Amino acid sequence: MIVDREHDNHQEIKSIGHCEVVQSFVYLGSLIDNSGSCVNEIRRRIKQARVALLKYGVTITSLKLSK
């Protein structure tokens, strides 16, 4: 991925050697995009937390669990 804010991230480049140029990818659990912004990463993590809470919310808030 080429991240270059000054030159509009080289949108015309489709591949470099045997590598494909992409707009974004997940690396070690973090979303990396060509804008250099973290807004999409924050939104993605909030969405993951919401899904986890909906999945386990009943278990977490259950009064039958021992402390």
C-alpha positions in Angstrom: 0.0 0.0 0.0 1.3 3.4 -0.9 0.3 6.1 1.6 1.1 9.6 0.3 -1.3 12.4 1.2 0.5 14.9 -0.9 0.2 13.0 -4.2 -3.4 11.5 -3.7 -2.1 8.0 -2.9 -1.3 7.2 -6.5 -4.8 5.9 -7.4 -3.7 5.0 -10.9 -1.2 2.3 -9.7 -2.9 -1.1 -9.8 0.1 -3.4 -9.0 3.7 -3.2 -8.1 5.7 -6.2 -9.1 3.8 -9.2 -7.9 1.9 -7.2 -5.2 -1.7 -5.8 -5.6 -2.4 -2.3 -4.5 -5.4 -2.2 -2.2 -7.4 0.5 -0.4 -7.3 -1.1 3.0 -6.3 -4.3 4.8 -6.2 -5.8 8.3 -2.7 -6.3 9.8 -2.3 -7.8 13.2 -5.9 -7.0 14.0 -5.8 -3.3 13.0 -7.4 -1.9 9.9 -4.8 -0.1 7.7 -6.1 2.2 5.0 -4.5 4.4 2.4 -5.8 7.6 3.8 -3.7 7.3 7.0 -6.8 8.1 9.1 -7.9 6.0 12.1 -11.6 6.8 11.7 -12.5 3.5 10.0 -10.5 1.5 12.5 -12.4 3.2 15.4 -15.7 2.5 13.8 -14.7 -1.1 13.1 -13.7 -1.7 16.8 -16.9 -0.1 18.1 -18.9 -2.4 15.8 -16.9 -5.4 17.1 -17.6 -4.4 20.7 -21.3 -4.0 20.0 -21.5 -7.4 18.4 -19.7 -9.0 21.4 -22.0 -7.2 23.9 -25.1 -8.3 22.0 -23.8 -11.9 21.9 -22.8 -12.1 25.6 -24.9 -9.3 27.1 -27.4 -11.7 28.7 -24.6 -13.7 30.3 -22.8 -10.7 31.6 -25.8 -9.1 33.2 -27.3 -12.3 34.6 -28.0 -12.3 38.3 -27.4 -16.0 38.5 -23.6 -15.6 38.1 -21.6 -15.8 41.2 -19.2 -13.0 41.9 
